[in-house]
Amino acid sequence: MAVALVALGRVEEASREIAAMLKKEPDYRISKARSWPYKDQTVLDLYFERLRAAGAPE
C-alpha cells in the first residue's frame, strides 16, 4: 500500500502505512527484502526506492 501511495504522490499517507506496518513487524528492513527473487531488478529497485520515500528503514 505504501509503495502505491508514494507513486500517487501521497507520501504522508505512505509514511503512516509504514509506521503501522513497523508496529506489527518492528524488525522489517529493506535490506532483508533485497533477497527476494524477482526477474526484473529495475522493478524491484523502484519498489525499494518508494519504500524508502515512505520512510521504511534500510
Order of alpha helices (4+ residues) and beta strands (2+ residues): alpha-alpha-alpha-alpha
